[in-house]
């Protein structure tokens, strides 16, 4: 009997049927831009959760350059990671990058931004369409359902930017002809670029009364341009609930922001990765809730 049990144990070990511990896992992490405080928060949470659970991480920065995603993925695969948490620069370009890993048996969990055209294990993100819609609906409400509104979008090709824009379009379309969209331009998530866009918008359309910006960096740029133009009356709502935006809301220079939870997304990413590697079932989509933050709700 003892020999039979020993033989059975040897066979189980040989077949790899005993689950690995988290200490044996290395999680690769590709983030689109670790100079952005949103992704710094996400990275910190990923590293902390992985350390808590005993897994190792290798975190690489895409620096908002989709070509860099390619070399970063190659480096992760060379390092022998077991799975990759991927926040792509460009959701369309990300398909080929993700497929490089999948073809080598390394699966992908996408964070915040989707991977269009490749099959990932799980996508973890905020409901960006909903966030864009409720931000825009609030602006329309502040205008009494009638007026002129504008939008500064995120980076072209990023699924989060596309989804927030979709929410904006849904809200303005539902409002009907009483709401005029004066302009909608791409600001690439950047404060300086958004400031220039807002300056040009106000020159061309000084009747703009409200602006939805797809992140807080751009919202701050819009606030700065409005201040320089002497337009403290413009309602501006951003996205991400960065501290700089919360400060501006408290000061009354910015009306509101959509609060995401980058730390929660990072933690969920690590937990989901370890579950998957342990052979447990995971959901194809995990949503992190969002909410509108204003001076009244802080």
KOLKELO-533984 format. One record per atom (N, C-alpha, C, CB): x, y, z. Coordinates in steps of 0.001 Angstrom, whole numbers, plus 500000, padded with zeros to 6 digits. Glycine has a CB too. Layout:
% residues N
XYZ;...
This chain:
% residues 298
500833498790500000;500000500000500000;500867501258500000;499058500007501222;501954501249500855;502834502421500907;503499502665499561;503901502245501993;503904501545498901;504536501676497577;503560502246496567;505060500319497087;502300501813496668;501275502299495742;501045503792495931;499958501532495941;500974504241497192;500791505665497473;501974506474496985;500585505896498963;503167505948497182;504373506662496734;504385506778495222;505650505945497221;504019505674494542;503976505692493085;502944506692492578;503666504299492545;501781506723493228;500727507667492856;501215509108493001;499472507441493718;501924509392494113;502439510750494336;503440511134493261;503091510861495721;504309510207492890;505289510477491833;504587510808490525;506228509272491640;503556510035490205;502813510274488967;502119511626488980;501789509173488744;501525511988490113;500847513278490230;501826514420490030;500160513406491592;503002514290490693;504025515325490540;504492515418489095;505217515043491460;504693514279488476;505172514253487095;504178514890486149;505454512831486660;502918514694486435;501878515249485572;501555516702485896;500625514420485683;502180517220486933;501963518619487282;500580518897487808;502215519478486105;499975517933488491;498608518107488942;498506518782490302;497927516784488992;499630518965490989;499601519687492247;499765521167491943;500708519182493221;498843522021492363;498889523437491999;500167524098492488;497681524169492565;500698524993491654;501873525762492050;501474526798493091;502528526444490824;502437527193493902;502164528268494859;502444529604494202;503015528105496144;501887530657494783;502076531989494202;503543532376494150;501299533028494997;504344531828495108;505773532155495148;506502531724493878;506422531500496356;505916530799493149;506556530307491927;506173531125490701;506194528855491701;505268532080490851;504772532826489695;505502534158489532;503270533067489830;505748534495488280;506236535837487935;505213536475487007;507664535786487261;504671537597487431;503646538301486665;504290539460485914;502506538810487591;504204539417484590;504674540539483786;503607541625483743;505038540077482358;504038542870483754;503104543997483754;503562545012482726;503001544648485162;502711545284481747;502979546340480765;501975547461480987;502895545794479294;502466548631481384;501607549799481607;501899550848480542;501823550390483033;500858551540480124;500990552456478985;501836553682479270;499641552897478542;501807554181480522;502535555418480816;502701555588482323;501802556639480215;503843555196482833;504045555273484278;504497556655484747;505059554244484703;504446557646483862;504619559039484311;503260559636484683;505307559901483201;502190558941484316;500822559365484626;500476558841486023;499793558836483544;500030559741486897;499773559349488284;498721558241488398;499325560560489085;497800558181487452;496794557120487455;497470555751487402;495822557287486263;498450555617486500;499116554332486328;500185554097487394;499738554250484945;500703555173487976;501594555016489128;500820554363490273;502184556394489574;499585554836490496;498729554251491534;498451552782491242;497404555026491642;498160552486489980;497893551105489581;499127550229489799;497455551046488106;500295550722489394;501535549963489549;501828549671491020;502704550727488924;501684550688491867;501938550506493299;501041549424493882;501726551822494053;499761549442493482;498807548448493976;499153547044493469;497380548825493551;499562546951492213;499946545651491643;501127545062492413;500304545797490141;502135545882492631;503338545397493312;503038545007494760;504438546467493274;502200545807495423;501853545512496820;501042544227496936;501069546677497430;500051544058496062;499210542858496113;500028541609495765;498010542998495147;500892541730494762;501729540588494389;502647540200495548;502564540913493129;503239541196496212;504116540916497355;503328540260498484;504787542214497858;502107540741498695;501243540176499735;500944538706499469;499937540964499828;500733538366498192;500376537005497822;501590536141497506;499451537026496639;502767536758497514;503996535985497329;504467535830495898;503812534655497896;503865536565494961;504275536478493551;505304537561493227;503046536612492615;506082537325492195;507046538314491716;506410539118490576;508370537625491242;506879540331490357;506407541148489232;507588541739488473;505474542275489727;507386541914487185;508302542699486347;507430543741485656;509100541787485288;507652545014485959;506815546089485436;507603546904484410;506308547000486584;507036547061483210;507675547847482147;506730548949481681;508079546939480951;507322550056481237;506587551262480869;506518551422479353;507238552494481499;505309551572478817;505136551786477382;505411553203476939;503759551415476984;505451554145477867;505775555552477579;504908556130476458;507250555682477202;503651555677476403;502712556151475379;503215555924473952;502437557625475583;503988554882473757;504541554549472436;504188553093472139;506108554779472385;503260552888471212;502794551529470942;503915550634470419;501649551558469941;504917551217469766;506047550412469294;506840549863470470;506963551246468379;506877550613471560;507610550157472738;506922548968473394;507756551294473744;505594548867473228;504879547704473742;505453546409473169;503386547811473416;505875546467471913;506412545273471251;507694544822471939;506677545547469753;508650545736472096;509921545367472724;509739545003474194;510925546510472594;508819545693474855;508551545359476256;508004543943476395;507565546359476861;507093543568475492;506544542215475552;507634541184475259;505375542060474556;508467541477474300;509583540569473996;510472540374475224;510421541114472816;510717541468475941;511560541391477137;510898540566478242;511871542797477655;509584540730478409;508870539943479418;508912538456479084;507415540415479535;508720538133477809;508734536735477400;510124536132477573;508275536599475947;511148536926477286;512523536451477492;512806536210478969;513530537462476924;512158536996479813;512348536858481266;511588535667481841;511906538131481974;510725535053481044;510016533854481473;508824534103482374;510950532965482164;508100535185482132;506922535457482961;505846534402482714;506364536872482669;504983534219483711;503929533211483611;502635533747483020;503653532636484962;502420535037483144;501208535689482654;501503537176482565;499971535402483585;500717537911481773;500970539348481607;499708540150481894;501478539650480182;499847541144482758;498818542166482927;499159543280481953;498738542694484421;498240543554481021;498560544435479884;497603545617479826;498505543651478557;498172546806479969;497455548068479780;498057548717478536;497566549019481060;497467548480477366;498118548885476117;498064550386475848;497489548163474972;499026550838475079;499022552223474599;497893552393473590;500395552605473961;497821551484472637;496831551518471552;496112550167471530;497512551826470155;494801550185471713;494049548938471817;494057548122470532;492635549233472208;494128548788469380;494169548069468104;495544547451467863;493807549011466948;496589548245468072;497957547744467883;498287546650468887;498968548888468009;497568546629470006;497860545668471083;497582544226470691;497052546009472308;496753544005469680;496402542627469304;497642541814468932;495413542631468129;498490542387468098;499702541682467667;500655541466468833;500408542460466554;500717542439469725;501593542343470897;501120541218471815;501630543687471668;499822541199472076;499255540154472936;499421538774472313;497772540429473203;499230538700470996;499313537401470327;500709536806470415;498904537534468871;501752537679470468;503123537195470647;503214536326471895;504112538377470743;502590536818472979;502623536082474242;501748534836474180;502171536979475391;500543534993473654;499593533878473603;500173532712472802;498255534336472985;500860533043471707;501470531991470874;502544531221471624;502068532598469611;503108531829472656;504126531161473467;503536530556474737;505231532141473829;502195530556474821;501539529956475967;501433530849477182;502246528739476340;501706532130476998;501604533098478094;500326533908477884;502872534038478158;499388533794478805;498087534430478619;498091535884479094;497013533646479360;497070536617478648;496974538059478877;495722538402479687;496962538815477537;495889539282480652;494769539940481324;494908541427481034;494750539644482885;493907542020480396;493991543440480048;493432544296481180;493231543727478734;494098545436481404;493719546359482466;493356547717481893;494848546500483484;492219548242482270;491773549600481939;491454549780480459;492828550599482346;492360549359479592;492139549453478148;492107548055477555;493240550312477466;491210547877476606;491052546567476011;492103546250474964;489704546455475407;492131544990474551;492985544518473459;492056544076472343;493947543343473918;491988544859471298;491072544562470191;491694543562469231;490694545849469440;491017542421469030;491478541473468028;492304540319468568;492266542186467019;492440540224469882;493125539071470475;492293538593471666;494599539436470917;492351537307471928;491537536738473006;492304536767474320;491113535294472668;491839537570475257;492484537652476563;491708536808477572;492579539124477039;492368536453478652;491731535665479706;490630536467480380;492765535209480745;490911537740480642;489974538589481368;490295540042481069;490031538314482894;489261540867481025;489447542312480887;488918542970482159;488714542872479604;489763543772482803;489405544451484042;489433545948483789;490367544060485206;488295546606483960;488232548020483615;487042548689484268;488168548198482109;487106550007484285;485942550802484660;484937550774483521;486347552261485004;483696551112483828;482690551268482777;482865552682482219;481209551025483326;483746552799481234;484112554110480709;482983554774479929;485323553984479829;482165553984479255;481022554553478542;480079555218479547;480273553454477723;479782554493480604;478907555029481651;479504556293482260;478670553976482747;480810556279482536;481461557452483110;481366558664482213;482901557155483396;481640558472480922;481529559584479977;480111560096479860;482026559166478619;479164559167479939;477762559564479816;477288560365481032;476883558330479633;477603559894482250;477094560618483420;477788561963483599;477272559775484680;479053562062483162;479740563356483214;479054564350482282;481233563201482833;478763563893481077;478138564770480086;476699565108480471;478169564113478703;475994564141481006;474622564405481463;474602565462482561;473967563112481972;475600565437483444;475675566453484493;475927567834483893;476781566102485501;476804567900482900;477063569187482237;475787569720481580;478187569038481178;475049568835480929;473797569236480282;472787569710481321;473211568069479461;472756569014482449;471867569424483540;472246570817484057;471918568396484692;473546571075484193;474011572375484671;473643573503483711;475516572346484877;473527573163482429;473132574158481423;471619574284481301;473722573796480069;470911573550482133;469456573598482063;468900572910480828;468993575021482092;469690571986480267;469232571229479108;469364571954477781;467826570850479302;470002573122477792;470116573900476553;471411574700476573;468894574847476373;472224574587475496;473454575365475449;474502574758474541;474015575514476824;475745575234474724;476860574856473852;477913574119474689;477483576119473153;478292572944474210;479207572073474935;480337571636474012;478462570846475505;481483571283474589;482620570805473796;483253569613474509;483673571943473572;484168568946473800;484818567756474356;486288567744473977;484127566468473862;487133567319474921;488535567038474624;488749565555474903;489519567945475482;489014564809473833;489125563351473916;490525562917474341;488771562718472573;490639561637474715;491931561057475051;492694560659473799;491751559851475959;493612559721473943;494470559319472827;493714558445471830;495702558573473347;493870558754470564;493227557963469512;493704556517469592;493527558558468110;492761555582469517;493098554169469536;493026553536470905;494447553979468990;493000554348471960;492885553800473317;491416553501473594;493464554794474386;491117552282474002;489712551904474181;489024552760475237;489608550434474564;489747553155476286;489141553995477321;488716555339476737;490124554208478492;489555555888475859;489214557162475204;487997556986474306;490413557695474379;487982555905473547;486851555647472654;485554555485473437;487111554398471813;485635554760474551;484436554495475346;483913555772476013;484732553431476410;484811556602476520;484378557853477162;483757558787476126;485572558553477869;484329558789474932;483754559583473847;482368559054473494;484676559564472603;482223557726473466;480907557137473189;479874557609474208;480992555600473195;480264557643475476;479355558121476515;478955559564476289;479990557975477880;479927560384475872;479653561787475549;478644561889474411;480954562521475171;478873561102473369;477977561124472206;476578560664472588;478532560237471079;476492559623473386;475178559120473811;474391560194474564;475344557870474699;475075560892475468;474396561905476275;473976563108475449;475290562354477407;474857563582474570;474518564763473770;473455564434472728;475770565321473082;473497563214472193;472469562801471231;471104562721471902;472830561442470603;471093562169473107;469831562043473841;469252563405474201;470037561218475107;470117564406474339;469653565754474705;468958566462473552;470821566596475182;469204566003472328;468546566594471164;469166567904470705;467106566819471466;468444568622469895;468962569833469268;469186570984470243;468028570276468195;468657570871471440;468833571946472424;470291572057472873;467927571707473641;471050570991472708;472478570997473053;473292570967471761;472847569779473976;474161571949471599;475041572004470426;476452571616470832;475030573419469785;477027570661470115;478429570297470338;479282571200469452;478692568768470024;479970572149470084;480754573123469328;481986572494468707;481163574276470222;482631571582469429;483866570981468933;484203569756469768;485032572000468964;484976568843469172;485499567673469875;486855567353469267;484517566441469777;487908567472470075;489263567262469579;490031566297470470;490005568591469483;491075565714469902;491898564738470621;493031565446471343;492460563671469654;493107565236472649;494119565896473470;495234564997473949;493476566506474636;495179563694473599;496260562754473919;496580562662475408;497499563149473180;495590562904476255;495747562806477715;496652563898478293;496309561442478079;497082564860477480;498158565786477862;497639567167478282;499131565943476707;498142567681479396;497693568971479934;497997570124478984;498349569234481284;499226570182478505;499638571293477642;498877571287476329;501136571229477369;498730570098475733;498000570012474471;496540570403474668;498097568595473887;495947569954475766;494548570293476039;494378571797476267;494040569513477264;495353572413476909;495286573856477126;495254574597475790;496483574331477972;496110574176474848;496128574795473523;494829574574472775;497282574255472709;494283573364472891;493006573053472238;491908573943472794;492637571563472426;491877574065474106;490842574887474737;490974576353474339;490912574754476258;492188576852474264;492408578233473819;491826578441472422;493917578576473826;492115577495471516;491612577601470145;490093577473470090;492254576532469265;489559576574470910;488106576407470948;487422577704471381;487721575260471900;487950578340472395;487324579561472910;487488580735471953;487912579920474267;488566580704471171;488734581741470142;487691581566469043;490162581693469539;487509580318468622;486547580041467547;485103580099468032;486823578677466939;484883579628469263;483531579568469803;483502580102471251;482997578113469749;483505581413471394;483481581991472756;482188581709473511;483689583488472681;481206581126472813;479930580816473477;479921579449474159;478804580874472470;481054578736474154;481126577438474840;480856577641476324;482516576762474624;479984576787476856;479575576913478258;480024575742479137;478080577042478333;480351574613478511;480713573429479284;481645572543478461;479448572643479712;482558571837479149;483524570977478460;483705569674479238;484888571703478291;483621568556478511;483965567258479088;485353566876478598;482910566163478707;486246566566479539;487604566139479209;487786564689479637;488662567054479893;488415563889478778;488489562445479015;489480562044480096;488851561752477748;490276562973480606;491029562696481837;491298564012482565;492373561953481523;491791563900483777;491980565096484603;493151565952484144;492187564697486042;494182565329483581;495300566118483065;494799567128482038;496374565201482438;493961566674481134;493430567565480099;492442568562480690;492754566753478987;491685568127481685;490739569046482328;491470570217482967;489902568309483385;492613569939483580;493401571013484185;493904571970483107;494589570434484988;494309571438481962;494711572296480844;493567573175480375;495219571453479685;492364572587480320;491179573358479923;490870574445480949;489960572428479754;491016574119482227;490794575103483288;491765576271483145;490946574449484676;493033575966482883;494053577015482742;493736577938481563;495448576384482558;493299577339480447;492948578154479282;491721579012479559;492698577263478064;490745578456480241;489532579215480580;489867580376481508;488480578295481240;490756580133482467;491161581197483378;491865582323482635;492069580643484468;492749581971481710;493466582989480934;492511583806480073;494532582334480051;491433583171479647;490435583861478823;489418584619479670;489715582864477929;489572584546480988;488625585220481874;487257584563481891;488482586655481468;487235583227481667;485979582491481578;485810581537482758;485912581715480262;485621582094483925;485409581274485120;484024580644485146;485610582110486368;483185581015484174;481807580524484146;481644579195483417;480925581546483503;482726578645482847;482626577415482074;482661576210483012;483766577328481031;481699575311482849;481674574077483632;482600573049482979;480221573520483749;483545572517483751;484506571544483225;484499570303484116;485942572160483145;484328569144483477;484379567869484193;485452566994483548;482984567152484176;486308566411484395;487359565516483928;487045564066484264;488694565913484533;488110563259484301;487941561815484502;489201561283485185;487678561068483135;489065560577486273;490124559858486996;490207560198488477;491446560146486361;489685561374488880;489732561788490288;491164561875490806;488930560816491150;492060562436489978;493423562707490425;493397563800491491;494328563124489231;494410563832492347;494430564810493436;494421566238492909;495653564593494319;495115566482491805;495146567831491246;493745568280490835;496098567890490040;492939567340490368;491558567657489991;490699567868491228;490962566539489119;490885567031492239;490120567191493472;490423568538494130;490427566043494446;491674568966494038;492046570287494567;491353571397493789;493571570482494514;491324571245492451;490676572253491607;489175572307491872;490938571957490123;488581571165492134;487149571121492457;486895571847493772;486643569653492543;487752571592494749;487617572247496045;487767573765495924;488653571694497024;488659574183495019;488895575615494805;487817576260493935;490257575825494166;487006575438493292;485928575954492465;486311576279491039;485380577152493085;487519575891490614;487937576168489236;487532575061488264;489441576363489183;487152573907488811;486725572770488001;485483572195488676;487872571680487856;484485571819487879;483224571400488501;483292569982489073;482095571484487486;483845569046488311;483805567667488788;484735566743488033;482415567143488699;484756565493488444;485562564461487793;484890563114488025;487033564457488335;485198562170487151;484706560806487328;485771560016488073;484361560136485954;485378559447489190;486317558700490018;486437557259489544;485884558737491481;487658556897489153;487977555510488877;488708554930490074;488823555375487589;489022553655489989;489749553007491075;490936552222490513;488812552075491880;492003552939490125;493152552245489525;493801551243490459;494182553244489089;493812551553491766;494399550603492720;493595549309492752;494465551222494131;492282549443492772;491423548257492771;491625547439491509;489953548658492903;491717548104490357;491945547376489105;493259546611489149;491939548340487915;494300547251489688;495589546574489807;495525545365490719;496632547531490315;494873545524491871;494724544410492809;493935543260492189;494033544885494089;492841543611491517;492034542579490856;492832541862489781;490774543193490245;493695542611489097;494530542005488067;495431540926488632;495364543059487383;496092541230489739;496989540258490369;496207539048490886;497769540917491523;495111539302491580;494310538208492129;493781537299491025;493145538762492950;493330537913489924;492797537136488807;493894536327488139;492126538054487785;495075536929488010;496215536225487400;496567534975488197;497444537155487308;496637535090489504;497004533950490341;495906532881490323;497274534413491784;494651533322490341;493555532355490226;493673531559488929;492190533071490287;493894532256487834;493996531594486536;495172530618486513;494147532635485417;496321531062487014;497500530204487021;497312528984487920;498716530995487472;496447529109488913;496140527977489793;495047527069489226;495717528487491159;494594527396488016;493601526546487374;492168526851487741;493879525151487696;491947527968488428;490592528351488804;489912529108487665;490610529208490080;488601529044487617;487836529768486597;487822531254486926;486386529221486495;487938532082485894;487860533533486085;486830534112485120;489253534203485870;486224535220485511;485236535878484655;485927536564483473;484411536906485467;485295536615482306;485910537285481154;485975538803481302;485147536942479902;485084539363482129;485130540808482388;484864541069483865;484096541568481504;485689541917484449;485492542352485827;485433543874485821;486636541824486772;484312544417486262;484120545864486231;484453546512487568;482691546193485844;485139547642487500;485414548445488694;484492549661488641;486939548878488776;483720549921489690;482727550996489647;483320552388489516;481891550944490872;482547553305488906;482930554719488783;481820555577489367;483205555109487291;482165556823489693;481170557748490253;481571559179489941;481023557549491786;480586560055489850;480838561481489636;481175562140490974;479606562172488973;482310562847491006;482746563556492210;482634565060491950;484218563158492606;481946565757492821;481834567221492758;482120567771494152;480406567675492248;482076569069494287;482320569682495597;481271569212496606;482307571229495488;480066568976496119;478973568544496991;479152567096497453;477637568695496269;479825566263496653;479939564847497007;481235564503497711;479812564008495780;482206565402497690;483512565118498312;483369564920499817;484508566261498026;
